[in-house]
Amino acid sequence: MKKRRKKKTRVITLLFMLCFAFILISKFVEGNPSDILNLNKSFTNVKKYEPLIHDELKQYHMEKYTPVLVALMQQESRGKGGDPMQASESAGLARNTIQDPKESIRVGVKHFRRAVIYGKQRKVDFPTIIQAYNMGTGYIDYVAEHGGRHSEELAKKFSLQQVKKNPTIYNCGGNKFNFRYPYCYGDYTYSTKVSRNIQSLAESVPAAGSQKSLNF
């Protein structure tokens, strides 16, 4: 009798474990397609602006950088809002002052072009140029004076330098749990994220150009 009870208990336990495992697997399988769809949708929002970005860059004979600007927009806004390039501040305006995507792209391309030209003059690497879109051309000077090659460690040091100049402005909104804290000027991981975007966009919805665009 005891053996039967033990066997019955084992069977019930096994069934419970199998049911629990099935629920976990189901949630995992259900979640992944949703994540993939959201990711592709996000890329699609950005890709619709690719022709405008390409044409704006072409005016400066810089169309080879189209994938880079698409990836920048992906990081800045995922193609949403009236200022998808988040270019207002680069023009000396308050955040999101620009509310016309075409104007946003025009100003964003000009900002990027300045960074490329200045980066060439200062002989820094291309990841520094990408980071400068976020932190300004002052970062190019900083990197030029510290070896000429971008790193997140250098970006942190530069950020902290700017924070000390304006601690009440660059304080991550007072949120010490913000991943950037205390490096609250810009995003020290920006160049890394944009580089990943370029790769992801190329794999999911191929953009014009190639990874070679990361070179001057």
N, CA and C of each residue as an Amber inpcrd file, in Angstrom:
protein
   648
   0.8290000  -1.2170000   0.0000000   0.0000000   0.0000000   0.0000000
   0.8570000   1.2570000   0.0000000   1.9040000   1.2400000   0.8400000
   2.7990000   2.3960000   0.9400000   3.5470000   2.6160000  -0.3780000
   3.9310000   1.4760000  -1.0180000   4.6450000   1.5780000  -2.2870000
   3.7740000   2.2440000  -3.3520000   2.4820000   1.8540000  -3.3490000
   1.5580000   2.4510000  -4.3250000   1.4010000   3.9480000  -4.1040000
   1.2990000   4.3360000  -2.8240000   1.1630000   5.7620000  -2.4890000
   2.4020000   6.5410000  -2.9350000   3.5980000   5.9480000  -2.6720000
   4.8450000   6.6130000  -3.0830000   4.9130000   6.7600000  -4.5950000
   4.4960000   5.6660000  -5.2880000   4.5140000   5.7050000  -6.7470000
   3.5440000   6.7520000  -7.2760000   2.3600000   6.8130000  -6.6540000
   1.3500000   7.7990000  -7.0550000   1.8480000   9.2150000  -6.8140000
   2.5400000   9.4040000  -5.6650000   3.0870000  10.7290000  -5.3340000
   4.1430000  11.1460000  -6.3420000   4.9940000  10.1870000  -6.7440000
   6.0400000  10.4820000  -7.7280000   5.4360000  10.8740000  -9.0780000
   4.3820000  10.1300000  -9.4500000   3.7180000  10.4150000 -10.7340000
   3.1070000  11.8160000 -10.7230000   2.4510000  12.1690000  -9.6120000
   1.8340000  13.4980000  -9.4860000   2.8980000  14.5820000  -9.5290000
   4.0010000  14.3390000  -8.8070000   5.1100000  15.3120000  -8.7950000
   5.6810000  15.5020000 -10.1830000   5.8720000  14.3790000 -10.8970000
   6.4200000  14.4430000 -12.2570000   5.4870000  15.2060000 -13.1910000
   4.1900000  14.9210000 -13.0700000   3.2100000  15.6240000 -13.8980000
   3.2100000  17.1190000 -13.6150000   3.3390000  17.4740000 -12.3400000
   3.3780000  18.8820000 -11.9510000   4.5900000  19.5830000 -12.5540000
   5.7260000  18.8950000 -12.4880000   6.9580000  19.4730000 -13.0380000
   6.8570000  19.6420000 -14.5440000   6.2510000  18.6380000 -15.2010000
   6.0920000  18.7250000 -16.6570000   5.1710000  19.8750000 -17.0490000
   4.0880000  20.0350000 -16.2800000   3.1470000  21.1420000 -16.5420000
   3.8220000  22.4890000 -16.3630000   4.6150000  22.5930000 -15.2930000
   5.3200000  23.8430000 -14.9970000   6.3120000  24.1720000 -16.1080000
   7.0420000  23.1210000 -16.5570000   8.0140000  23.3190000 -17.6380000
   7.3010000  23.7430000 -18.9230000   6.1360000  23.1300000 -19.1770000
   5.3620000  23.4650000 -20.3780000   4.9310000  24.9230000 -20.3770000
   4.4920000  25.4040000 -19.1950000   4.0680000  26.8090000 -19.0650000
   5.2210000  27.7550000 -19.3440000   6.3960000  27.4320000 -18.7860000
   7.5750000  28.2840000 -18.9910000   7.9720000  28.3290000 -20.4540000
   7.9920000  27.1450000 -21.0890000   8.3630000  27.0710000 -22.5050000
   7.3690000  27.8380000 -23.3650000   6.0720000  27.6910000 -23.0320000
   5.0290000  28.3890000 -23.7910000   5.2120000  29.8950000 -23.7270000
   5.5160000  30.3810000 -22.5220000   5.7110000  31.8310000 -22.3610000
   6.9170000  32.3000000 -23.1380000   7.9810000  31.4810000 -23.1300000
   9.1950000  31.8360000 -23.8580000   8.9380000  31.9160000 -25.3500000
   8.2400000  30.8710000 -25.8620000   7.9450000  30.8250000 -27.3000000
   7.0200000  31.9520000 -27.7010000   6.0260000  32.2350000 -26.8430000
   5.0850000  33.3090000 -27.1520000   5.7650000  34.6610000 -27.1260000
   6.7610000  34.8230000 -26.2430000   7.4050000  36.1250000 -26.0900000
   8.3320000  36.4710000 -27.2250000   9.0570000  35.4850000 -27.7300000
  10.0610000  35.7580000 -28.7490000   9.5000000  36.3530000 -30.0390000
   8.4450000  35.7710000 -30.6270000   7.9000000  36.3660000 -31.8450000
   7.4720000  37.8070000 -31.6310000   6.9220000  38.0990000 -30.4710000
   6.4980000  39.4630000 -30.1700000   7.6920000  40.3960000 -30.1510000
   8.7820000  39.9390000 -29.4960000   9.9910000  40.7710000 -29.4290000
  10.5450000  41.0220000 -30.8220000  10.5420000  39.9650000 -31.6500000
  11.0810000  40.0960000 -33.0030000  10.2330000  41.0570000 -33.8230000
   8.9150000  40.9440000 -33.6910000   8.0210000  41.8390000 -34.4280000
   8.2340000  43.2840000 -34.0150000   8.3640000  43.5060000 -32.6970000
   8.5930000  44.8640000 -32.2050000   9.9040000  45.4210000 -32.7270000
  10.9340000  44.5480000 -32.7800000  12.2390000  44.9780000 -33.2590000
  12.1710000  45.3640000 -34.7220000  11.5270000  44.5040000 -35.5250000
  11.4060000  44.7890000 -36.9490000  10.5740000  46.0370000 -37.1990000
   9.5190000  46.2150000 -36.3990000   8.6740000  47.3990000 -36.5290000
   9.4830000  48.6440000 -36.2270000  10.3300000  48.5670000 -35.2040000
  11.1700000  49.6940000 -34.8270000  12.1140000  50.0580000 -35.9650000
  12.7120000  49.0520000 -36.5820000  13.6110000  49.3000000 -37.6970000
  12.8610000  49.8820000 -38.8830000  11.6320000  49.4120000 -39.1010000
  10.8270000  49.9110000 -40.2130000  10.5250000  51.3960000 -40.0470000
  10.2660000  51.8240000 -38.8240000  10.0090000  53.2440000 -38.5600000
  11.1910000  54.0950000 -38.9980000  12.3850000  53.6050000 -38.7450000
  13.5920000  54.3490000 -39.1010000  13.8590000  54.2760000 -40.6040000
  13.6740000  53.0700000 -41.1640000  13.9980000  52.8630000 -42.5680000
  13.1940000  53.7450000 -43.5140000  12.0120000  54.1640000 -43.0960000
  11.1910000  54.9970000 -43.9870000  11.8460000  56.3470000 -44.2400000
  12.7810000  56.7230000 -43.3620000  13.4850000  57.9990000 -43.5300000
  14.8010000  57.8540000 -44.3020000  15.1470000  56.6300000 -44.6670000
  16.4340000  56.4180000 -45.3430000  16.5960000  57.2310000 -46.6270000
  15.5660000  57.2950000 -47.4920000  15.7360000  58.1020000 -48.7160000
  16.0230000  59.5720000 -48.4200000  15.3460000  60.1330000 -47.4230000
  15.5830000  61.5370000 -47.0560000  16.9960000  61.7230000 -46.5170000
  17.4290000  60.7770000 -45.7030000  18.7810000  60.8420000 -45.1480000
  19.8130000  60.7530000 -46.2670000  19.5960000  59.8200000 -47.1680000
  20.5190000  59.6270000 -48.2990000  20.6150000  60.8880000 -49.1500000
  19.4640000  61.4830000 -49.4770000  19.4500000  62.6730000 -50.3280000
  20.1190000  63.8600000 -49.6350000  19.9140000  63.9830000 -48.3330000
  20.5340000  65.0880000 -47.5940000  22.0490000  64.9160000 -47.5440000
  22.5030000  63.7100000 -47.3210000  23.9390000  63.4350000 -47.2860000
  24.5760000  63.6190000 -48.6660000  23.8120000  63.2860000 -49.6930000
  24.3280000  63.3780000 -51.0560000  24.7130000  64.7960000 -51.4320000
  24.0400000  65.7640000 -50.8380000  24.3760000  67.1720000 -51.1010000
  25.8120000  67.4830000 -50.7030000  26.3260000  66.7200000 -49.7540000
  27.6960000  66.9300000 -49.2670000  28.6340000  65.8260000 -49.7480000
  28.1610000  65.0110000 -50.7130000  28.9380000  63.8760000 -51.2270000
  29.3140000  62.9300000 -50.0860000  28.3750000  62.7170000 -49.1800000
  28.6220000  61.8730000 -48.0180000  27.5980000  60.7370000 -47.9240000
  27.0000000  60.3770000 -49.0660000  25.9230000  59.3790000 -49.0290000
  26.3850000  58.0100000 -48.5200000  27.7000000  57.7650000 -48.5410000
  28.1840000  56.4750000 -48.0310000  27.8950000  56.3140000 -46.5350000
  27.6070000  57.4310000 -45.8650000  27.3220000  57.3780000 -44.4320000
  25.8360000  57.1400000 -44.1270000  25.0450000  56.8750000 -45.1530000
  23.6130000  56.6690000 -44.9340000  23.3210000  55.6220000 -43.8540000
  23.9720000  54.4340000 -43.8830000  23.6770000  53.4470000 -42.8310000
  23.9890000  53.9620000 -41.4310000  25.0110000  54.8030000 -41.3290000
  25.3960000  55.3510000 -40.0290000  24.3160000  56.2840000 -39.5010000
  23.8070000  57.1480000 -40.3710000  22.7560000  58.0860000 -39.9400000
  21.4540000  57.3620000 -39.6200000  21.1710000  56.3050000 -40.3620000
  19.9750000  55.5010000 -40.0690000  20.1280000  54.8940000 -38.6680000
  21.3150000  54.3920000 -38.3810000  21.5880000  53.7980000 -37.0620000
  21.5650000  54.8440000 -35.9530000  22.0280000  56.0440000 -36.2650000
  21.9710000  57.1460000 -35.2950000  20.5190000  57.4780000 -34.9550000
  19.6790000  57.5470000 -35.9900000  18.2720000  57.8430000 -35.7530000
  17.6210000  56.7390000 -34.9290000  18.0070000  55.5010000 -35.2110000
  17.4690000  54.3820000 -34.4490000  17.7760000  54.5530000 -32.9590000
  18.9790000  54.9880000 -32.6670000  19.3760000  55.1810000 -31.2710000
  18.6980000  56.3980000 -30.6550000  18.5550000  57.4470000 -31.4420000
  17.9930000  58.6910000 -30.9210000  16.4890000  58.6080000 -30.6460000
  15.7500000  57.9980000 -31.5740000  14.2830000  58.0670000 -31.4440000
  13.5280000  56.8500000 -31.9520000  14.2470000  55.9110000 -32.5800000
  13.6030000  54.7830000 -33.2600000  12.6370000  55.2740000 -34.3430000
  12.9520000  56.4500000 -34.8890000  12.1650000  56.9880000 -35.9900000
  10.8560000  57.6250000 -35.5860000  10.7040000  57.9200000 -34.3050000
   9.4430000  58.4760000 -33.8160000   9.5760000  59.9690000 -33.5100000
   8.4420000  60.6640000 -33.5220000   8.4070000  62.0740000 -33.1330000
   8.7560000  63.0290000 -34.2520000   8.6220000  64.3180000 -33.9580000
   8.8880000  65.3590000 -34.9520000  10.3560000  65.6710000 -35.1230000
  11.1800000  65.1990000 -34.1910000  12.6270000  65.4180000 -34.2760000
  13.3450000  64.0720000 -34.1520000  13.1690000  63.1980000 -35.1460000
  13.7190000  61.8420000 -35.0520000  15.2360000  61.7690000 -34.9350000
  15.9450000  62.8130000 -35.3910000  17.4000000  62.8420000 -35.2380000
  17.8140000  63.4930000 -33.9270000  16.8180000  63.9470000 -33.1400000
  17.0960000  64.6600000 -31.8890000  18.1760000  65.7240000 -32.1320000
  17.9160000  66.5540000 -33.1430000  18.9100000  67.5210000 -33.6090000
  18.7050000  68.9240000 -33.0540000  17.6400000  69.1490000 -32.3220000
  17.3350000  70.4950000 -31.8350000  18.4850000  71.1020000 -31.0360000
  19.0090000  70.3320000 -30.0990000  20.0640000  70.8570000 -29.2250000
  21.3470000  71.1630000 -29.9820000  21.6290000  70.3930000 -31.0410000
  22.8320000  70.6480000 -31.8360000  22.7270000  71.9750000 -32.5760000
  21.4850000  72.4740000 -32.7350000  21.2560000  73.7620000 -33.3940000
  21.1090000  74.8850000 -32.3730000  21.3780000  74.5640000 -31.1060000
  21.2920000  75.5780000 -30.0510000  19.8770000  75.8210000 -29.5630000
  18.9720000  74.8870000 -29.8650000  17.5780000  75.0280000 -29.4590000
  17.2640000  74.1040000 -28.2900000  16.1230000  74.3340000 -27.6660000
  15.6910000  73.4500000 -26.5850000  15.3300000  72.0870000 -27.1630000
  15.4260000  71.0760000 -26.3580000  15.1290000  69.7110000 -26.7860000
  13.7380000  69.6190000 -27.4270000  13.6780000  68.9310000 -28.5660000
  12.4270000  68.7000000 -29.3020000  11.7480000  69.9700000 -29.8130000
  12.5320000  71.0480000 -29.9680000  11.9720000  72.2640000 -30.5640000
  11.5850000  71.9990000 -32.0230000  12.4440000  71.3050000 -32.7380000
  12.1580000  70.9330000 -34.1210000  11.0200000  69.9150000 -34.1360000
  10.0340000  70.1730000 -34.9620000   8.8900000  69.2700000 -35.0460000
   8.5730000  68.8660000 -36.4830000   9.5880000  68.9540000 -37.3330000
   9.4570000  68.5420000 -38.7310000  10.5750000  67.5470000 -39.0280000
  10.2610000  66.2770000 -39.2770000  11.2960000  65.2710000 -39.5270000
  12.3050000  65.6610000 -40.6070000  11.8200000  66.3330000 -41.6620000
  12.7410000  66.7560000 -42.7230000  13.7590000  67.7510000 -42.2000000
  13.2930000  68.6920000 -41.3750000  14.1980000  69.6680000 -40.7750000
  15.1420000  68.9820000 -39.7940000  14.6250000  68.0250000 -39.0710000
  15.4330000  67.2720000 -38.1200000  16.5820000  66.5690000 -38.8370000
  16.2720000  65.9560000 -39.9660000  17.2990000  65.2580000 -40.7490000
  18.3070000  66.2500000 -41.3020000  17.8220000  67.3900000 -41.7980000
  18.7230000  68.4130000 -42.3510000  19.7190000  68.8900000 -41.2950000
  19.2020000  69.1960000 -40.1020000  20.0610000  69.6930000 -39.0230000
  20.9610000  68.5750000 -38.4880000  20.4040000  67.3670000 -38.3920000
  21.1890000  66.2390000 -37.9080000  22.3500000  65.9100000 -38.8210000
  22.1130000  65.9630000 -40.1240000  23.1760000  65.7000000 -41.0960000
  24.2610000  66.7710000 -41.0030000  23.8660000  68.0240000 -40.8420000
  24.8480000  69.1030000 -40.7040000  25.7090000  68.8980000 -39.4650000
  25.0650000  68.4860000 -38.3740000  25.7900000  68.2240000 -37.1300000
  26.7740000  67.0710000 -37.3170000  26.3290000  66.0200000 -37.9700000
  27.1910000  64.8730000 -38.2320000  28.3490000  65.2680000 -39.1490000
  28.0460000  66.0600000 -40.1790000  29.0730000  66.4920000 -41.1310000
  30.1650000  67.2980000 -40.4250000  29.7500000  68.1790000 -39.5160000
  30.7450000  68.9640000 -38.7550000  31.6570000  68.0390000 -37.9550000
  31.0500000  67.0250000 -37.3640000  31.8350000  66.0910000 -36.5600000
  32.8190000  65.3070000 -37.4260000  32.3910000  64.9010000 -38.6150000
  33.2760000  64.1540000 -39.5200000  34.4470000  65.0210000 -39.9550000
  34.1410000  66.2450000 -40.3930000  35.1980000  67.1440000 -40.8600000
  36.1850000  67.4510000 -39.7430000  35.6650000  67.7620000 -38.5700000
  36.5340000  68.1010000 -37.4500000  37.3080000  66.8710000 -36.9740000
  36.6630000  65.7230000 -37.0220000  37.3340000  64.4920000 -36.6190000
  38.5200000  64.1790000 -37.5150000  38.3630000  64.4330000 -38.8050000
  39.4700000  64.2220000 -39.7390000  40.6220000  65.1710000 -39.4210000
  40.2690000  66.4050000 -39.1380000  41.3040000  67.3880000 -38.8050000
  42.0760000  66.9930000 -37.5550000  41.3610000  66.4710000 -36.5760000
  41.9750000  66.1050000 -35.2990000  42.5230000  64.6700000 -35.2860000
  42.2920000  63.9580000 -36.4020000  42.8440000  62.6120000 -36.5880000
  42.4110000  61.6290000 -35.4970000  41.1030000  61.6140000 -35.2370000
  40.5530000  60.6390000 -34.2850000  39.8970000  59.5040000 -35.0700000
  39.5680000  58.4020000 -34.3980000  38.9370000  57.2830000 -35.0860000
  37.4330000  57.5330000 -35.2590000  36.8080000  56.6890000 -36.0960000
  35.4050000  56.9280000 -36.4250000  34.4450000  56.7380000 -35.2470000
  34.6760000  55.7680000 -34.3530000  33.7970000  55.6630000 -33.1820000
  33.7490000  56.9540000 -32.3610000  34.8320000  57.7270000 -32.4120000
  34.8340000  59.0300000 -31.7260000  33.8400000  59.9750000 -32.3830000
  33.7670000  59.9120000 -33.7190000  32.8300000  60.7560000 -34.4720000
  31.3950000  60.4180000 -34.0750000  31.1120000  59.1270000 -33.9980000
  29.7670000  58.7030000 -33.6140000  29.4350000  59.2070000 -32.2110000
  30.3860000  59.0410000 -31.2940000  30.1710000  59.4950000 -29.9210000
  29.9830000  61.0090000 -29.8660000  30.6610000  61.7240000 -30.7550000
  30.5680000  63.1840000 -30.7830000  29.1810000  63.6570000 -31.2100000
  28.4480000  62.8300000 -31.9440000  27.0650000  63.2070000 -32.2920000
  26.2540000  63.3650000 -31.0140000  26.5850000  62.5780000 -30.0230000
  25.8880000  62.6100000 -28.7380000  26.5010000  63.6120000 -27.7640000
  27.8380000  63.6980000 -27.7340000  28.5190000  64.5130000 -26.7290000
  29.0610000  65.8360000 -27.2460000  28.9690000  66.0560000 -28.5560000
  29.4710000  67.3050000 -29.1130000  30.9300000  67.1910000 -29.5540000
  31.3670000  68.1610000 -30.3440000  32.7300000  68.1090000 -30.8940000
  33.8090000  68.3100000 -29.8300000  33.4190000  68.7640000 -28.6570000
  34.3900000  68.8720000 -27.5700000  34.9660000  67.5110000 -27.2300000
  34.1700000  66.4770000 -27.4520000  34.6640000  65.1190000 -27.1830000
  35.7750000  64.7500000 -28.1520000  35.6920000  65.2580000 -29.3750000
  36.7440000  64.9940000 -30.3620000  38.0680000  65.5710000 -29.8760000
  38.0380000  66.7880000 -29.3640000  39.2550000  67.3950000 -28.8170000
  39.8120000  66.5640000 -27.6690000  38.9110000  66.1060000 -26.8150000
  39.3330000  65.3350000 -25.6370000  40.0200000  64.0400000 -26.0590000
  39.4260000  63.3390000 -27.0190000  40.0100000  62.0790000 -27.4930000
  41.3310000  62.3340000 -28.2140000  41.3780000  63.4140000 -29.0070000
  42.6060000  63.7520000 -29.7310000  43.7690000  63.9730000 -28.7640000
  43.4400000  64.4920000 -27.5990000  44.4730000  64.7610000 -26.5920000
  44.7980000  63.5320000 -25.7340000  44.0390000  62.4500000 -25.9500000
  44.2400000  61.2360000 -25.1580000  44.3680000  60.0000000 -26.0450000
  45.1470000  60.1170000 -27.0890000  45.4730000  58.9590000 -27.9110000
  44.7470000  58.8310000 -29.2350000  43.6530000  59.5650000 -29.4170000
  42.9670000  59.5680000 -30.7070000  41.9830000  58.4410000 -30.9460000
  41.8030000  57.5560000 -29.9510000  40.8860000  56.4280000 -30.1310000
  39.8200000  56.4300000 -29.0390000  38.5710000  56.3040000 -29.4640000
  37.4540000  56.2880000 -28.5240000  37.4410000  55.0440000 -27.6480000
  37.0040000  55.2280000 -26.4250000  36.7140000  54.1010000 -25.5360000
  35.6410000  54.5880000 -24.5680000  34.8850000  53.6660000 -24.0230000
  33.8480000  54.0650000 -23.0710000  34.4710000  54.6850000 -21.8240000
  35.6850000  54.2600000 -21.5070000  36.3700000  54.8290000 -20.3480000
  36.6810000  56.3100000 -20.5720000  37.1450000  56.6430000 -21.7880000
  37.4080000  58.0470000 -22.1150000  36.1050000  58.8410000 -22.1200000
  35.0480000  58.2430000 -22.6540000  33.7560000  58.9190000 -22.6970000
  33.2500000  59.1970000 -21.2790000  33.4870000  58.2780000 -20.3680000
  33.1040000  58.4830000 -18.9650000  33.8600000  59.6630000 -18.3640000
  35.1600000  59.7110000 -18.6190000  35.9880000  60.7810000 -18.0550000
  35.5700000  62.1410000 -18.6050000  35.2930000  62.1700000 -19.9100000
  34.8500000  63.4220000 -20.5190000  33.5020000  63.8400000 -19.9450000
  32.6000000  62.8720000 -19.8160000  31.2830000  63.1450000 -19.2610000
  31.3890000  63.7300000 -17.8610000  32.2160000  63.1070000 -17.0280000
  32.3730000  63.5660000 -15.6480000  32.9540000  64.9730000 -15.5990000
  33.8250000  65.2580000 -16.5530000  34.4120000  66.5950000 -16.6560000
  33.3290000  67.6350000 -16.9120000  32.3910000  67.3030000 -17.7900000
  31.2930000  68.2190000 -18.1100000  30.2910000  68.3220000 -16.9650000
  30.0840000  67.2100000 -16.2720000  29.1730000  67.1980000 -15.1310000
  29.6630000  68.1510000 -14.0520000  30.9660000  68.1510000 -13.8150000
  31.5470000  69.0120000 -12.7760000  31.3760000  70.4890000 -13.1110000
  31.2840000  70.7960000 -14.4060000  31.0810000  72.1830000 -14.8290000
  29.6400000  72.6310000 -14.5740000  28.6890000  71.7070000 -14.7540000
  27.2640000  72.0330000 -14.5660000  26.5580000  70.8960000 -13.8230000
  26.8890000  70.6840000 -12.5490000  26.3170000  69.5610000 -11.7930000
  24.8050000  69.6170000 -11.6030000  24.2330000  70.8160000 -11.6190000
  22.7760000  70.9140000 -11.4290000  22.0100000  70.5820000 -12.7090000
  22.6850000  70.6840000 -13.8480000  22.0430000  70.3700000 -15.1300000
  22.2330000  68.8980000 -15.4690000  23.4770000  68.4460000 -15.3550000
  23.7950000  67.0670000 -15.7240000  23.8360000  66.1930000 -14.4650000
  22.6510000  65.8010000 -14.0160000  22.5570000  64.9940000 -12.7930000
  21.6430000  63.7770000 -12.9710000  21.3890000  63.4160000 -14.2360000
  20.5270000  62.2600000 -14.5450000  19.1430000  62.4130000 -13.9180000
  18.7120000  63.6690000 -13.8040000  17.3910000  63.9180000 -13.2220000
  17.3200000  63.5610000 -11.7540000  18.4950000  63.4950000 -11.1320000
  18.5410000  63.1430000  -9.7110000  18.3740000  61.6580000  -9.4470000
  18.3310000  60.8720000 -10.5190000  18.1300000  59.4210000 -10.3810000
  19.4710000  58.6940000 -10.3030000  19.8510000  58.3030000  -9.1130000
  21.1270000  57.6210000  -8.9160000  21.0950000  56.1750000  -9.4100000
  19.9140000  55.6950000  -9.7940000  19.7950000  54.3410000 -10.3210000
  19.9060000  54.3280000 -11.8480000  20.0100000  55.5180000 -12.4390000
  20.2180000  55.6080000 -13.8810000  21.5700000  54.9690000 -14.2090000
  21.6160000  54.1190000 -15.2440000  22.8520000  53.3990000 -15.5500000
  24.0210000  54.3440000 -15.8340000  23.7160000  55.5910000 -16.2520000
  24.7920000  56.5400000 -16.5800000  25.4020000  57.1910000 -15.3450000
  24.6520000  57.2220000 -14.2510000  25.0940000  57.9420000 -13.0550000
  26.4400000  57.4300000 -12.5610000  27.4100000  58.3040000 -12.2240000
  27.3400000  59.7690000 -12.1910000  27.7920000  60.4390000 -13.4970000
  27.9210000  59.6390000 -14.5700000  28.3850000  60.1830000 -15.8580000
  27.1710000  60.6720000 -16.6430000  26.5660000  61.7390000 -16.1670000
  25.2510000  62.1620000 -16.6670000  25.2830000  63.1100000 -17.8580000
  26.4590000  63.4360000 -18.3610000  26.5350000  64.2470000 -19.5800000
  26.6110000  63.2800000 -20.7530000  25.5510000  63.2570000 -21.5590000
  25.5230000  62.3340000 -22.6910000  25.3870000  60.8890000 -22.2460000
  25.6550000  59.9910000 -23.1770000  25.5980000  58.5490000 -22.9130000
  26.9370000  57.9560000 -23.3220000  27.7210000  57.5520000 -22.3460000
  29.0750000  57.0630000 -22.6370000  29.0630000  55.7510000 -23.4460000
  27.9040000  55.1060000 -23.5550000  27.7990000  53.8680000 -24.3420000
  27.2520000  54.1290000 -25.7510000  27.0940000  55.3840000 -26.1060000
  26.4210000  55.7530000 -27.3530000  27.0640000  55.1390000 -28.5980000
  28.3690000  55.2830000 -28.7430000  29.0580000  54.7750000 -29.9280000
  28.9080000  53.2600000 -30.0480000  28.9920000  52.5820000 -28.9310000
  28.8230000  51.1240000 -28.9200000  27.4200000  50.7480000 -29.3900000
  26.4160000  51.4540000 -28.8930000  25.0300000  51.1650000 -29.2490000
  24.7660000  51.4300000 -30.7330000  25.2890000  52.5270000 -31.2420000
  25.0670000  52.8570000 -32.6500000  25.7440000  51.8220000 -33.5470000
  26.9450000  51.3990000 -33.1760000  27.6460000  50.3730000 -33.9570000
  26.8390000  49.0830000 -33.9930000  26.2270000  48.7370000 -32.8670000
  25.3730000  47.5470000 -32.8240000  24.1340000  47.7400000 -33.6900000
  23.5970000  48.9550000 -33.6820000  22.4290000  49.2440000 -34.5240000
  22.7550000  49.0480000 -35.9930000  23.9350000  49.4830000 -36.3970000
  24.3460000  49.3380000 -37.7970000  24.3540000  47.8640000 -38.1820000
  24.9120000  47.0540000 -37.2930000  24.9660000  45.6210000 -37.5550000
  23.5620000  45.0060000 -37.5770000  22.7410000  45.3680000 -36.5930000
  21.3850000  44.8150000 -36.4990000  20.5150000  45.2220000 -37.6760000
  20.6190000  46.4870000 -38.0630000  19.8350000  46.9710000 -39.1940000
  20.2540000  46.2740000 -40.4810000  21.5500000  46.0300000 -40.6330000
  22.0570000  45.3600000 -41.8290000  21.5500000  43.9270000 -41.8970000
  21.4260000  43.2870000 -40.7320000  20.9930000  41.8950000 -40.6920000
  19.4780000  41.7460000 -40.8660000  18.7040000  42.7070000 -40.3170000
  17.2510000  42.5760000 -40.3550000  16.6260000  43.1850000 -41.5950000
  16.9870000  44.4420000 -41.8630000  16.4830000  45.1450000 -43.0490000
  17.6680000  45.8560000 -43.6550000  18.4170000  45.2240000 -44.5470000
  19.6710000  45.7820000 -45.0800000  19.5420000  47.2350000 -45.5080000
  20.4470000  48.0660000 -44.9950000  20.4720000  49.4810000 -45.3670000
  21.4490000  49.6750000 -46.5010000  21.3580000  50.8220000 -47.1840000
  22.2850000  51.1140000 -48.2690000  23.6820000  51.2080000 -47.6990000
  24.6660000  50.7280000 -48.4320000  26.0290000  50.8080000 -47.9340000
  26.3930000  49.5450000 -47.1950000  27.4400000  49.6100000 -46.3900000
  27.9100000  48.4490000 -45.6640000  28.6600000  48.8640000 -44.4290000
  29.2300000  47.8660000 -43.7420000  29.9930000  48.1450000 -42.5460000
  31.2130000  49.0170000 -42.8370000  31.6410000  49.0770000 -44.0760000
  32.7790000  49.9080000 -44.4280000  32.5140000  51.3780000 -44.1720000
  31.2390000  51.7340000 -44.0210000  30.8810000  53.1200000 -43.7670000
  31.4350000  53.6210000 -42.4390000  31.8800000  52.6890000 -41.5840000
  32.4230000  53.0940000 -40.2910000  33.8390000  53.6470000 -40.4300000
  34.3850000  53.6100000 -41.6330000  35.7090000  54.1700000 -41.8640000
  35.5800000  55.5430000 -42.5170000  36.6240000  56.3840000 -42.3110000
  36.6300000  57.6850000 -42.9890000  36.7730000  57.4730000 -44.4880000
